Amino acid sequence: MSALISAASAALPLSGWGLHTLWMRRQLAAANKDPLTGLLRRDAFEQQAARMLANHVRPCAVVMVDLDGFKAVNDTWGHAAGDEAIRTAGKVLARAVGGGCSGLVARLGGDEFAAAVPMSGPSTLTSLLEGLNRELRAPLTFEGHELRLGASLGAVLHEPPALADLSRLLRLADEAMYKIKRHGGGWLLSNNDCAQYATVNGRRAGRRGTLPVGEQTRATAHTLGSASETGGE
């Protein structure tokens, strides 16, 4: 009997430590997720996307998404409506990118999202962007009101064996997104060339979190997208 008691006593700390470890893992997982959408946060996305790009022998796309008309929805119908729009956009992206494509999706903040997606080629990326643009523009019903938002999507295709530089790819996708947003929304595929816009602290000038120092005069991108009807932020 004493042997059984000793064994049980010895097992208790191990059991407690196992529960503590499980709790810690869940806390860490929760910290990596955006509470509103359940998508990855920026830091977790960048870590996982960098690993995915480095380990993949297939092409991968990096996509930046910004909702158009989001401020008007917030101002007109309130933050609850804006939150619903963000949640819906997150579900659209998670379903299209994180499902059968085995990609990664993140909410970077506000109404801005990013994705990294394995691709079979440029035509697959074109289909993905067209589908996302269509779904993100679909009317949303909130408390009996029809909310209409647009979307601006910028993308760049990384093809091995070229070195996968996630920071550069995000920058190129962001520039393409910014350019198509200025033309009313839709989607735009970067030509995977060098960055064309002025930089502040490593980020495109004029975007959230940077100083509005103006653009460089030369800005080129390979336009394969269609303009949406909803422009602005």
N, C-alpha and C positions, 0 to 999 in steps of 0.2 A: 504494500500500500504506500509506504513512504517513498518507494522508487517511483510510483506513478505520480505522486504529489510533486516530487522533485522535477520529473520530466515536464509536467504541466506548468510548473513555475518557470522553468527554463524557456518554455515555448512562448510564454506571455510577452516578454520583451520583443521577441522576433515578430510575433503577430502584430504587436503595437507598432513596431518599426515599419512593417509592411503596409499597414494602413496609413501611416504617416507619409510613406513614400508615394502611395497611390494618391493621397490628398495633395501632395506637393506637385505631382505630375498634372493633376487636374487643374490646379491653380495656375501652373505655367501655361497649360493649354488655353485656359480662359484668358490669360494676359495677352496671348498672341492673337486673340480674336476681337474684332470690332463688336461691341455689345449690341448695336442696332441691327446689323446685317448678319452677324455670325461669320463674316469673311475675315481673312487674315488682315492684321495690321501691317503697316509699311515695313517695319524692321523684320518681322517674321517672313513676309513675302520676299523681301530682297535676299534674305539668307537662303530660303528654299528655292527661289527662282535661279539664283546663281549656281546652286548645286545641280539643278535640273539642266541648265544650259551646258554646264561643264561636262555632264555625264551622258548627254544625248548625242547620238550619231545621226539623228534625223534633224531636219530643219525645225526651228522653233520660232514662233512669233511673239513679240512683245507688243502689247496693246495698251494705250492710254484712253480713258473714257471720261468725258465731262458732260453732265446734263445741261441742256439749254432750256432756259425759261424757269429754272429752279427758284431763283429769287422772286420772280413774280408769283409763283405758287405759294411760297412762304408768306409774302406780303399780303396776298389776297385771302388765303384760306387758313393761314396760321402754321405754326411749327409742326403740329400734329400731321397736317397734310404733307408737309415737306418730309417728315420722317417716313410716312407711308410711301412717298415717291422714292426715297432712298432705299427702303426695304425692298420695294418691287424691282428696282433696277438691280439690286444685289442678287435677287432670286433669278432674274433673267440671265445675268452673267454667270452665276454659279451653275445654272442648268445647262447653258450652252458651252461653257469652258471647262467647268470642273466635273462634268459628267463623263460622257463617252470620250471626250478629248483628253482626259487625265491632265488637265491644266491647273494652274493656280490662279486664284482671283483675290484681290485685296481692295479694301476701301482705304484710300490714302488720306481721306479727310474731306469734310464737306460733301460735295456732290461729285467727287473725283475718284475714279477707280483705275486699277491696273490689272493686267493679266499676262501670264506667260503660258503659251500653248504649244505643244508639239504639233507639227504640221507635216503633211505628206508633200506639200508643194505650194506655190503661189496661188493656184486656182482654189485650193482648199481654204486659204486665208481670205480670198475674195468672197467666197460663199459665207464664211463665218462673219465677216464684217457687214455684208449685206443683211444677213439674218439678224444680227444684233441691232443694227440701225433701225430695221423695221420693227422689231419687238420693243425697243426702248422708246419708240415714238408712238406706240399704241396708246389710246386714251385710257386713263386710269380713273375708276370711280371711287370717290371718298366721301362718305356721309351724304350720299345723294348728289354730289357734285362731280362733274366730269373734268378731270385735270388733264391738260395736254402739255407734254414736255417734248423737247427734241433731244438730240444727242450729237456730240462731236467725238469722233473716234479717229485716233491716229495709230498707225501700226508700222512695224518694221520687221522684216523677215531675216533671221539669222540662219545661215547655212554653213554647217561644218564642211571642211576642217578649219574654217576661219576661227580665230580666237574669240570666245564669247565674253564680251565685256558688257555686263548688265547695265552699268551706269551709262555707258554710251548708248546702248539700245533704248533705254528708258528716255534718254534725252532726245533721240531721234523721233521716237514715237510721240513724245510730248510736243515737239516742234510741229509734226504733221497734224496733231490734234489741234494745236493752236491756230495753224494756218487755215484748216477747214472751218474752224469755229468762226474765224473772221469773215468767211464767205457764206455764213448762214447755216452751218452744220452739215452733217453727213459723215462720210468717212474718207480717209486719205491714207494711202500707202507710201511710206518714205522710200526714196531710192537707195537707202542705206549708205548715203554719202556722209561727208563730214558735217558736223553741226553748223548751222547757218546763222543763228541768232546770238546776240550779245549775252554774256554770262555774268551772273552775280552769285558768288559763292558756289559755283558749280551748277547753278540752275538757270533755266532760261529767264532772261530779264522780262519783267512784266507779269510773270505768273505769281500765284499766291506765295507769299513768303520771300519775295525778292523786291528789289527796288526798281521802279519804272524808268530805266535808263535808256530806253529806245532800242530799236532793232538795227541790225546791220542792213545795208542796202541789198546785198545779194542774198536771196533766199529762194532755194529751189526745192521742189518735191515732185514726185511722180504722181499725178492725179489719176486715180482709178475710181473715185467715189462719186456719189450723187449727192446733191445738196438737199438738205431737209427744209421743211417749211418754217421751222422754228429756230430763230437765231437768238443771240444774246445769252446772257447768263441769268 
